């Protein structure tokens, strides 16, 4: 049974991860002639309609959890409301969980989205005889990153939120983990939290990189080319890359920023570049398609990803696949993906005393590193995980008292 609040074949982030797990689980189910029960909300069920390959669709049953229409005023803050909607969905899913328990012989139940340690999951309501898997979950964050100069009212607010999150998030995370049999952690921070319980934990960043078959040839250029990719929001801290550019160590470097910049943080980044008189060496590209971003990674010398909080950074995974050295901060999802990739890069200490010269030095050092690429972030990882969980679910069932295992 796959529990995924949101699933969509054409959307990034959580909906895309839900889709990735659905297809991978179905591909494995076909090999063992099993059925995948997808429990999701109606919008996601509709998004899946007609998009599942015919050879996989016969192995799928969808259980739709109906959610009442939201009051109109919630739409003013829709991203925030989705978390509230998720918690409502979890509670409404309980009756469906009971029906699934009565109707099916479930090998394992796997909750994949939302991937947050502070949000609940309906699979904890399943029978104790069901093998329960939660994740990949966990957003690794470090408050000190938001205290690195330059700070702003927005970054100081993020410092406060991250500090509070550090204190509070482990409470629901440990509570939910104890009610599951296995937790899939996106990063080291989540592994450390689960280690405080008796529940097994395994690292599995939900990163997928599907490189095109043809890739551009890298061309020579003067100066260091630094690339920043991501949503232009405060917790990504792209202003630190602009700050580093103002160091004399990077006086001949050029910074390329990719991300939709018609945001308040995007406007702040433009202002910051002018304040530091480096605007002539900063190019804002706006949103680009993935192929264009991968091309830029081939041509760049360093990816700087100064985010203060990440789950599992897909951008760092793409950089690793392209052989692009990465500069990021410790104890974040970005550093976890870089470490798991075993490719080139520099992990900066998350210290509020970090200066522009220290960040610039890290960029210079990364630019001299050998370009090492990895092919590990494949879709096949997800199929392999599904096979692993299926085998563990059968073994769990066989080990139960008075159970001889499934036929």
URZI-V408432 format. One line per field, one symbol per residue. phi: phi as a letter, one per 30 degrees, with the letter a starting at -180 (. if undefined). psi: psi as a letter, one per 40 degrees, with the letter a starting at -180 (. if undefined). A space follows every 10 residues. Layout:
BEGIN
phi=???
psi=???
END
This chain:
BEGIN
phi=.ccbebbadc cdhedddede dddddddded dchcccccca cdedddddei cdeedcddcc bccccdcedd eeddddbeed ddddddddee dddeddeddd edcccddacb ccbdcbdccd bdddddeedc dcbckdbjcd bbeeddcddd cbeddddddd dddddedcdd ddddddedcc cbcccdaddd edddddccdd bbdaddcbbc dddcbdddcd adidcccbbl ddbeddhddd dddddddddc dcdbccccle cdbddddddd ddddedhcdd cbcccidbdd dddddddddd cbccbdedab dbdddddddd ddidebcacd icdddddddd dhcdlbcddd bddecddddd dddddddcdd dccbcddcdd eddddedddd dddddddddd eibcjdd
psi=hhhhdhhhee iaaddddddd dddddddddd defihhhhha idddddddhe ehideddeeh hhhhhhhiii idddedfddd dddddddddd ddeddddddd dddighdihh hdiigheeii ieeeeiieeh hhhhahihhh ihdddeehhi iidddddddd dddddddddd ddddddddei dhhhhdiddd ddddeeiehi ihhghfhhhg iidhiihhii iiihhhhhhi hgideefddd dddddeiddf eeihhhhhih efiddddddd dddddefede ehhheahiid ddddddddei dhhhgfiehi chhddddddd deehiihiii fidddddddd dfaiihhiig heehiddddd ddddddeeih hhiieegidd dddddddddd ddddddddei hfheii.
END
